[in-house]
Amino acid sequence: MSDRIILTTACRNRPGIVAALSTAILEMDCNILDSQQFDDLHSDQFFGRIVFDRCDLGELDEEAVRAQLQPVFERFAMKTTVRLASRRRRVLLMASKFDHCLGDLMYRWRIGELEMDVVGVVSNSPAETYRHLSPLGVPFHHLPVTAETKPAQEAKLLEIIEANGVELVVLARYMQILSDELTRRLAGRCINIHHSFLPGFKGARPYHQAFDRGVKVIGATAHYVTADLDEGPIIEQDIERVSHRDQPDELVRKGRDIERRVLARAVRHHLEDRVLLNGNKTIVFPE
């Protein structure tokens, strides 16, 4: 079985885009395995995701494919990504004292459900916090932080990101606000899990706030991190119904389950090039 190319495109909508891409792919003696598109009538933008391989099951090369498709890219002024499906992205996981999302992602990675290379774990909590996950099997970086040390701590974090060629940062319940400068550096490649269905209850003890208001639904939201706190483009959300019988501890337990599955789905969507940015929103092509 030959490798596959995953191509994503975004450009102003106009006639002939799909035909031009399909023809160019055929001229490379390639076969389209999956093709999805979305025409956003509000922004007049076209978004597409195409998966293809060679008809003769021969090898494909990212740079060669990009070079052959470049005339089409230029003709339609496309923003594109071209990636071999077998090229796993390098991912850095970050967490604080709550480790349920970290443990879940590590498990899914180990069993092959998330096709990524975890290059490290960063935490502002000591390694002992994760002793039941030990050995993590990846480098662990303890980076404690205070308001006074935040610039130096983030400088060390950037060193880790750059030294390891990190392509995606996942905030798996990392309970620190990133600086505006760092969020700009990580634009489109930093995913956060928020412990409520955004927009929703902000600040500390969100499930207790929900309990006090007698809510009937709780949820979680995975989104790209931006300088606007908890307002980045949403990738994935889920909810669970609750009732007057659920006490705060029960809401927390149910919330942890939602957070785990929402974050895992968002990370998988990103790894598989299913998420395209559309201003402050996302286009997420289904599996």
MIGU-853988 format. One record per residue (C-alpha): residue number from 1; residue in one letter; x, y, z. Coordinates in steps of 0.05 Angstrom, whole numbers, plus 5000, padded with zeros to 4 digits. Example, Ala and Ser with C-alpha at 12.3 -4.5 7.8 and 13.67 -1.06 7.14 Angstrom:
2
<nr = 1, rest = a, X = 5246, Y = 4910, Z = 5156>
<nr = 2, rest = s, X = 5273, Y = 4979, Z = 5143>
//
This chain:
287
<nr = 1, rest = m, X = 5000, Y = 5000, Z = 5000>
<nr = 2, rest = s, X = 5030, Y = 5066, Z = 4979>
<nr = 3, rest = d, X = 5032, Y = 5128, Z = 5022>
<nr = 4, rest = r, X = 4978, Y = 5181, Z = 5015>
<nr = 5, rest = i, X = 4980, Y = 5256, Z = 5008>
<nr = 6, rest = i, X = 4933, Y = 5299, Z = 5048>
<nr = 7, rest = l, X = 4920, Y = 5366, Z = 5013>
<nr = 8, rest = t, X = 4881, Y = 5423, Z = 5045>
<nr = 9, rest = t, X = 4863, Y = 5487, Z = 5008>
<nr = 10, rest = a, X = 4830, Y = 5553, Z = 5024>
<nr = 11, rest = c, X = 4817, Y = 5610, Z = 4975>
<nr = 12, rest = r, X = 4764, Y = 5657, Z = 4949>
<nr = 13, rest = n, X = 4707, Y = 5618, Z = 4920>
<nr = 14, rest = r, X = 4701, Y = 5616, Z = 4844>
<nr = 15, rest = p, X = 4682, Y = 5566, Z = 4790>
<nr = 16, rest = g, X = 4732, Y = 5513, Z = 4769>
<nr = 17, rest = i, X = 4770, Y = 5501, Z = 4834>
<nr = 18, rest = v, X = 4751, Y = 5428, Z = 4842>
<nr = 19, rest = a, X = 4760, Y = 5413, Z = 4768>
<nr = 20, rest = a, X = 4829, Y = 5444, Z = 4767>
<nr = 21, rest = l, X = 4853, Y = 5406, Z = 4828>
<nr = 22, rest = s, X = 4824, Y = 5340, Z = 4804>
<nr = 23, rest = t, X = 4855, Y = 5348, Z = 4735>
<nr = 24, rest = a, X = 4924, Y = 5365, Z = 4764>
<nr = 25, rest = i, X = 4921, Y = 5305, Z = 4811>
<nr = 26, rest = l, X = 4901, Y = 5260, Z = 4753>
<nr = 27, rest = e, X = 4959, Y = 5286, Z = 4711>
<nr = 28, rest = m, X = 5006, Y = 5263, Z = 4766>
<nr = 29, rest = d, X = 4978, Y = 5193, Z = 4756>
<nr = 30, rest = c, X = 4945, Y = 5196, Z = 4824>
<nr = 31, rest = n, X = 4879, Y = 5171, Z = 4849>
<nr = 32, rest = i, X = 4833, Y = 5211, Z = 4895>
<nr = 33, rest = l, X = 4812, Y = 5170, Z = 4955>
<nr = 34, rest = d, X = 4772, Y = 5223, Z = 4992>
<nr = 35, rest = s, X = 4749, Y = 5293, Z = 4975>
<nr = 36, rest = q, X = 4710, Y = 5342, Z = 5017>
<nr = 37, rest = q, X = 4694, Y = 5415, Z = 5005>
<nr = 38, rest = f, X = 4655, Y = 5472, Z = 5036>
<nr = 39, rest = d, X = 4634, Y = 5537, Z = 5004>
<nr = 40, rest = d, X = 4623, Y = 5590, Z = 5058>
<nr = 41, rest = l, X = 4570, Y = 5636, Z = 5029>
<nr = 42, rest = h, X = 4581, Y = 5689, Z = 5083>
<nr = 43, rest = s, X = 4656, Y = 5699, Z = 5072>
<nr = 44, rest = d, X = 4655, Y = 5676, Z = 4999>
<nr = 45, rest = q, X = 4712, Y = 5627, Z = 5015>
<nr = 46, rest = f, X = 4725, Y = 5557, Z = 4989>
<nr = 47, rest = f, X = 4754, Y = 5503, Z = 5035>
<nr = 48, rest = g, X = 4775, Y = 5434, Z = 5013>
<nr = 49, rest = r, X = 4810, Y = 5371, Z = 5037>
<nr = 50, rest = i, X = 4833, Y = 5318, Z = 4987>
<nr = 51, rest = v, X = 4868, Y = 5252, Z = 5001>
<nr = 52, rest = f, X = 4902, Y = 5216, Z = 4943>
<nr = 53, rest = d, X = 4955, Y = 5165, Z = 4926>
<nr = 54, rest = r, X = 4991, Y = 5142, Z = 4863>
<nr = 55, rest = c, X = 4954, Y = 5096, Z = 4816>
<nr = 56, rest = d, X = 5016, Y = 5052, Z = 4808>
<nr = 57, rest = l, X = 5025, Y = 5050, Z = 4884>
<nr = 58, rest = g, X = 5092, Y = 5086, Z = 4875>
<nr = 59, rest = e, X = 5123, Y = 5134, Z = 4925>
<nr = 60, rest = l, X = 5101, Y = 5205, Z = 4934>
<nr = 61, rest = d, X = 5142, Y = 5265, Z = 4957>
<nr = 62, rest = e, X = 5113, Y = 5326, Z = 4990>
<nr = 63, rest = e, X = 5157, Y = 5376, Z = 4955>
<nr = 64, rest = a, X = 5149, Y = 5344, Z = 4887>
<nr = 65, rest = v, X = 5073, Y = 5343, Z = 4895>
<nr = 66, rest = r, X = 5072, Y = 5415, Z = 4917>
<nr = 67, rest = a, X = 5115, Y = 5435, Z = 4857>
<nr = 68, rest = q, X = 5068, Y = 5400, Z = 4808>
<nr = 69, rest = l, X = 5006, Y = 5431, Z = 4839>
<nr = 70, rest = q, X = 5037, Y = 5501, Z = 4846>
<nr = 71, rest = p, X = 5007, Y = 5528, Z = 4782>
<nr = 72, rest = v, X = 4937, Y = 5512, Z = 4808>
<nr = 73, rest = f, X = 4954, Y = 5541, Z = 4877>
<nr = 74, rest = e, X = 4978, Y = 5606, Z = 4844>
<nr = 75, rest = r, X = 4919, Y = 5610, Z = 4795>
<nr = 76, rest = f, X = 4869, Y = 5610, Z = 4852>
<nr = 77, rest = a, X = 4914, Y = 5645, Z = 4905>
<nr = 78, rest = m, X = 4905, Y = 5586, Z = 4952>
<nr = 79, rest = k, X = 4929, Y = 5576, Z = 5022>
<nr = 80, rest = t, X = 4950, Y = 5504, Z = 5024>
<nr = 81, rest = t, X = 4982, Y = 5447, Z = 5063>
<nr = 82, rest = v, X = 5012, Y = 5385, Z = 5031>
<nr = 83, rest = r, X = 5030, Y = 5328, Z = 5078>
<nr = 84, rest = l, X = 5047, Y = 5255, Z = 5072>
<nr = 85, rest = a, X = 4998, Y = 5219, Z = 5116>
<nr = 86, rest = s, X = 5055, Y = 5177, Z = 5145>
<nr = 87, rest = r, X = 5092, Y = 5239, Z = 5169>
<nr = 88, rest = r, X = 5073, Y = 5244, Z = 5242>
<nr = 89, rest = r, X = 5071, Y = 5312, Z = 5274>
<nr = 90, rest = r, X = 5115, Y = 5329, Z = 5333>
<nr = 91, rest = v, X = 5072, Y = 5346, Z = 5393>
<nr = 92, rest = l, X = 5087, Y = 5377, Z = 5461>
<nr = 93, rest = l, X = 5037, Y = 5363, Z = 5517>
<nr = 94, rest = m, X = 5028, Y = 5412, Z = 5575>
<nr = 95, rest = a, X = 4990, Y = 5402, Z = 5640>
<nr = 96, rest = s, X = 4984, Y = 5426, Z = 5711>
<nr = 97, rest = k, X = 4961, Y = 5386, Z = 5771>
<nr = 98, rest = f, X = 4898, Y = 5358, Z = 5737>
<nr = 99, rest = d, X = 4925, Y = 5301, Z = 5695>
<nr = 100, rest = h, X = 4863, Y = 5265, Z = 5668>
<nr = 101, rest = c, X = 4871, Y = 5296, Z = 5598>
<nr = 102, rest = l, X = 4946, Y = 5284, Z = 5598>
<nr = 103, rest = g, X = 4938, Y = 5211, Z = 5618>
<nr = 104, rest = d, X = 4884, Y = 5201, Z = 5565>
<nr = 105, rest = l, X = 4925, Y = 5231, Z = 5509>
<nr = 106, rest = m, X = 4986, Y = 5190, Z = 5529>
<nr = 107, rest = y, X = 4944, Y = 5126, Z = 5529>
<nr = 108, rest = r, X = 4914, Y = 5141, Z = 5461>
<nr = 109, rest = w, X = 4983, Y = 5156, Z = 5434>
<nr = 110, rest = r, X = 5013, Y = 5091, Z = 5461>
<nr = 111, rest = i, X = 4958, Y = 5047, Z = 5430>
<nr = 112, rest = g, X = 4965, Y = 5082, Z = 5363>
<nr = 113, rest = e, X = 4898, Y = 5118, Z = 5364>
<nr = 114, rest = l, X = 4932, Y = 5186, Z = 5358>
<nr = 115, rest = e, X = 4986, Y = 5184, Z = 5305>
<nr = 116, rest = m, X = 5036, Y = 5234, Z = 5332>
<nr = 117, rest = d, X = 5106, Y = 5237, Z = 5361>
<nr = 118, rest = v, X = 5102, Y = 5262, Z = 5432>
<nr = 119, rest = v, X = 5169, Y = 5298, Z = 5442>
<nr = 120, rest = g, X = 5158, Y = 5319, Z = 5514>
<nr = 121, rest = v, X = 5113, Y = 5338, Z = 5572>
<nr = 122, rest = v, X = 5117, Y = 5407, Z = 5604>
<nr = 123, rest = s, X = 5086, Y = 5422, Z = 5671>
<nr = 124, rest = n, X = 5088, Y = 5476, Z = 5724>
<nr = 125, rest = s, X = 5077, Y = 5419, Z = 5774>
<nr = 126, rest = p, X = 5133, Y = 5372, Z = 5794>
<nr = 127, rest = a, X = 5141, Y = 5302, Z = 5764>
<nr = 128, rest = e, X = 5113, Y = 5271, Z = 5828>
<nr = 129, rest = t, X = 5045, Y = 5297, Z = 5808>
<nr = 130, rest = y, X = 5044, Y = 5245, Z = 5752>
<nr = 131, rest = r, X = 5076, Y = 5187, Z = 5789>
<nr = 132, rest = h, X = 5019, Y = 5140, Z = 5771>
<nr = 133, rest = l, X = 5033, Y = 5155, Z = 5697>
<nr = 134, rest = s, X = 5107, Y = 5139, Z = 5706>
<nr = 135, rest = p, X = 5145, Y = 5124, Z = 5666>
<nr = 136, rest = l, X = 5117, Y = 5174, Z = 5617>
<nr = 137, rest = g, X = 5167, Y = 5149, Z = 5565>
<nr = 138, rest = v, X = 5182, Y = 5220, Z = 5541>
<nr = 139, rest = p, X = 5224, Y = 5277, Z = 5568>
<nr = 140, rest = f, X = 5191, Y = 5314, Z = 5626>
<nr = 141, rest = h, X = 5204, Y = 5388, Z = 5636>
<nr = 142, rest = h, X = 5185, Y = 5420, Z = 5702>
<nr = 143, rest = l, X = 5176, Y = 5494, Z = 5690>
<nr = 144, rest = p, X = 5147, Y = 5527, Z = 5753>
<nr = 145, rest = v, X = 5119, Y = 5596, Z = 5742>
<nr = 146, rest = t, X = 5099, Y = 5658, Z = 5781>
<nr = 147, rest = a, X = 5078, Y = 5726, Z = 5757>
<nr = 148, rest = e, X = 5150, Y = 5750, Z = 5765>
<nr = 149, rest = t, X = 5182, Y = 5691, Z = 5730>
<nr = 150, rest = k, X = 5132, Y = 5684, Z = 5673>
<nr = 151, rest = p, X = 5175, Y = 5717, Z = 5618>
<nr = 152, rest = a, X = 5235, Y = 5673, Z = 5635>
<nr = 153, rest = q, X = 5191, Y = 5610, Z = 5641>
<nr = 154, rest = e, X = 5160, Y = 5623, Z = 5573>
<nr = 155, rest = a, X = 5229, Y = 5635, Z = 5543>
<nr = 156, rest = k, X = 5249, Y = 5566, Z = 5567>
<nr = 157, rest = l, X = 5185, Y = 5537, Z = 5538>
<nr = 158, rest = l, X = 5200, Y = 5568, Z = 5470>
<nr = 159, rest = e, X = 5270, Y = 5538, Z = 5473>
<nr = 160, rest = i, X = 5239, Y = 5469, Z = 5483>
<nr = 161, rest = i, X = 5190, Y = 5481, Z = 5426>
<nr = 162, rest = e, X = 5243, Y = 5504, Z = 5377>
<nr = 163, rest = a, X = 5296, Y = 5452, Z = 5397>
<nr = 164, rest = n, X = 5247, Y = 5395, Z = 5386>
<nr = 165, rest = g, X = 5214, Y = 5421, Z = 5323>
<nr = 166, rest = v, X = 5146, Y = 5421, Z = 5357>
<nr = 167, rest = e, X = 5089, Y = 5428, Z = 5307>
<nr = 168, rest = l, X = 5031, Y = 5425, Z = 5357>
<nr = 169, rest = v, X = 5025, Y = 5445, Z = 5430>
<nr = 170, rest = v, X = 4967, Y = 5415, Z = 5470>
<nr = 171, rest = l, X = 4946, Y = 5448, Z = 5535>
<nr = 172, rest = a, X = 4918, Y = 5387, Z = 5570>
<nr = 173, rest = r, X = 4890, Y = 5426, Z = 5629>
<nr = 174, rest = y, X = 4951, Y = 5471, Z = 5634>
<nr = 175, rest = m, X = 4923, Y = 5521, Z = 5683>
<nr = 176, rest = q, X = 4965, Y = 5582, Z = 5664>
<nr = 177, rest = i, X = 4947, Y = 5639, Z = 5617>
<nr = 178, rest = l, X = 4998, Y = 5645, Z = 5560>
<nr = 179, rest = s, X = 5024, Y = 5714, Z = 5544>
<nr = 180, rest = d, X = 5000, Y = 5750, Z = 5482>
<nr = 181, rest = e, X = 5069, Y = 5743, Z = 5451>
<nr = 182, rest = l, X = 5070, Y = 5668, Z = 5461>
<nr = 183, rest = t, X = 5000, Y = 5658, Z = 5434>
<nr = 184, rest = r, X = 5020, Y = 5697, Z = 5372>
<nr = 185, rest = r, X = 5080, Y = 5652, Z = 5363>
<nr = 186, rest = l, X = 5036, Y = 5590, Z = 5369>
<nr = 187, rest = a, X = 4978, Y = 5615, Z = 5327>
<nr = 188, rest = g, X = 4940, Y = 5557, Z = 5295>
<nr = 189, rest = r, X = 4983, Y = 5504, Z = 5329>
<nr = 190, rest = c, X = 4963, Y = 5507, Z = 5402>
<nr = 191, rest = i, X = 4900, Y = 5472, Z = 5426>
<nr = 192, rest = n, X = 4868, Y = 5484, Z = 5494>
<nr = 193, rest = i, X = 4813, Y = 5446, Z = 5530>
<nr = 194, rest = h, X = 4764, Y = 5491, Z = 5567>
<nr = 195, rest = h, X = 4725, Y = 5461, Z = 5624>
<nr = 196, rest = s, X = 4656, Y = 5486, Z = 5601>
<nr = 197, rest = f, X = 4613, Y = 5493, Z = 5540>
<nr = 198, rest = l, X = 4635, Y = 5560, Z = 5512>
<nr = 199, rest = p, X = 4609, Y = 5611, Z = 5519>
<nr = 200, rest = g, X = 4595, Y = 5594, Z = 5591>
<nr = 201, rest = f, X = 4616, Y = 5602, Z = 5663>
<nr = 202, rest = k, X = 4685, Y = 5633, Z = 5667>
<nr = 203, rest = g, X = 4736, Y = 5635, Z = 5724>
<nr = 204, rest = a, X = 4746, Y = 5587, Z = 5781>
<nr = 205, rest = r, X = 4703, Y = 5527, Z = 5800>
<nr = 206, rest = p, X = 4660, Y = 5527, Z = 5736>
<nr = 207, rest = y, X = 4623, Y = 5464, Z = 5754>
<nr = 208, rest = h, X = 4605, Y = 5494, Z = 5822>
<nr = 209, rest = q, X = 4579, Y = 5556, Z = 5786>
<nr = 210, rest = a, X = 4538, Y = 5511, Z = 5741>
<nr = 211, rest = f, X = 4511, Y = 5474, Z = 5802>
<nr = 212, rest = d, X = 4491, Y = 5539, Z = 5836>
<nr = 213, rest = r, X = 4453, Y = 5559, Z = 5773>
<nr = 214, rest = g, X = 4417, Y = 5492, Z = 5768>
<nr = 215, rest = v, X = 4441, Y = 5477, Z = 5696>
<nr = 216, rest = k, X = 4415, Y = 5417, Z = 5659>
<nr = 217, rest = v, X = 4474, Y = 5410, Z = 5612>
<nr = 218, rest = i, X = 4549, Y = 5413, Z = 5623>
<nr = 219, rest = g, X = 4602, Y = 5410, Z = 5570>
<nr = 220, rest = a, X = 4673, Y = 5423, Z = 5547>
<nr = 221, rest = t, X = 4705, Y = 5461, Z = 5489>
<nr = 222, rest = a, X = 4770, Y = 5450, Z = 5452>
<nr = 223, rest = h, X = 4795, Y = 5511, Z = 5415>
<nr = 224, rest = y, X = 4858, Y = 5543, Z = 5386>
<nr = 225, rest = v, X = 4892, Y = 5590, Z = 5435>
<nr = 226, rest = t, X = 4891, Y = 5664, Z = 5419>
<nr = 227, rest = a, X = 4907, Y = 5727, Z = 5458>
<nr = 228, rest = d, X = 4832, Y = 5733, Z = 5473>
<nr = 229, rest = l, X = 4824, Y = 5687, Z = 5532>
<nr = 230, rest = d, X = 4779, Y = 5627, Z = 5518>
<nr = 231, rest = e, X = 4753, Y = 5659, Z = 5454>
<nr = 232, rest = g, X = 4796, Y = 5624, Z = 5402>
<nr = 233, rest = p, X = 4768, Y = 5586, Z = 5342>
<nr = 234, rest = i, X = 4728, Y = 5526, Z = 5368>
<nr = 235, rest = i, X = 4748, Y = 5458, Z = 5342>
<nr = 236, rest = e, X = 4705, Y = 5409, Z = 5382>
<nr = 237, rest = q, X = 4651, Y = 5410, Z = 5435>
<nr = 238, rest = d, X = 4608, Y = 5360, Z = 5472>
<nr = 239, rest = i, X = 4556, Y = 5360, Z = 5527>
<nr = 240, rest = e, X = 4523, Y = 5315, Z = 5578>
<nr = 241, rest = r, X = 4456, Y = 5324, Z = 5610>
<nr = 242, rest = v, X = 4454, Y = 5330, Z = 5686>
<nr = 243, rest = s, X = 4398, Y = 5339, Z = 5736>
<nr = 244, rest = h, X = 4382, Y = 5367, Z = 5805>
<nr = 245, rest = r, X = 4408, Y = 5302, Z = 5835>
<nr = 246, rest = d, X = 4480, Y = 5316, Z = 5812>
<nr = 247, rest = q, X = 4523, Y = 5347, Z = 5866>
<nr = 248, rest = p, X = 4586, Y = 5388, Z = 5849>
<nr = 249, rest = d, X = 4632, Y = 5327, Z = 5856>
<nr = 250, rest = e, X = 4589, Y = 5289, Z = 5807>
<nr = 251, rest = l, X = 4591, Y = 5347, Z = 5758>
<nr = 252, rest = v, X = 4666, Y = 5348, Z = 5764>
<nr = 253, rest = r, X = 4670, Y = 5273, Z = 5750>
<nr = 254, rest = k, X = 4625, Y = 5278, Z = 5689>
<nr = 255, rest = g, X = 4662, Y = 5340, Z = 5666>
<nr = 256, rest = r, X = 4729, Y = 5304, Z = 5667>
<nr = 257, rest = d, X = 4700, Y = 5251, Z = 5620>
<nr = 258, rest = i, X = 4675, Y = 5303, Z = 5572>
<nr = 259, rest = e, X = 4741, Y = 5341, Z = 5573>
<nr = 260, rest = r, X = 4780, Y = 5278, Z = 5556>
<nr = 261, rest = r, X = 4740, Y = 5258, Z = 5496>
<nr = 262, rest = v, X = 4732, Y = 5329, Z = 5469>
<nr = 263, rest = l, X = 4807, Y = 5343, Z = 5472>
<nr = 264, rest = a, X = 4825, Y = 5276, Z = 5441>
<nr = 265, rest = r, X = 4777, Y = 5288, Z = 5383>
<nr = 266, rest = a, X = 4804, Y = 5359, Z = 5371>
<nr = 267, rest = v, X = 4876, Y = 5334, Z = 5371>
<nr = 268, rest = r, X = 4859, Y = 5278, Z = 5323>
<nr = 269, rest = h, X = 4823, Y = 5326, Z = 5276>
<nr = 270, rest = h, X = 4885, Y = 5372, Z = 5276>
<nr = 271, rest = l, X = 4933, Y = 5314, Z = 5265>
<nr = 272, rest = e, X = 4893, Y = 5290, Z = 5206>
<nr = 273, rest = d, X = 4889, Y = 5360, Z = 5173>
<nr = 274, rest = r, X = 4814, Y = 5363, Z = 5182>
<nr = 275, rest = v, X = 4813, Y = 5433, Z = 5213>
<nr = 276, rest = l, X = 4817, Y = 5496, Z = 5171>
<nr = 277, rest = l, X = 4814, Y = 5565, Z = 5200>
<nr = 278, rest = n, X = 4759, Y = 5611, Z = 5176>
<nr = 279, rest = g, X = 4770, Y = 5677, Z = 5212>
<nr = 280, rest = n, X = 4750, Y = 5666, Z = 5284>
<nr = 281, rest = k, X = 4716, Y = 5600, Z = 5266>
<nr = 282, rest = t, X = 4738, Y = 5533, Z = 5239>
<nr = 283, rest = i, X = 4718, Y = 5486, Z = 5184>
<nr = 284, rest = v, X = 4724, Y = 5415, Z = 5210>
<nr = 285, rest = f, X = 4716, Y = 5361, Z = 5157>
<nr = 286, rest = p, X = 4686, Y = 5297, Z = 5186>
<nr = 287, rest = e, X = 4721, Y = 5230, Z = 5188>
//
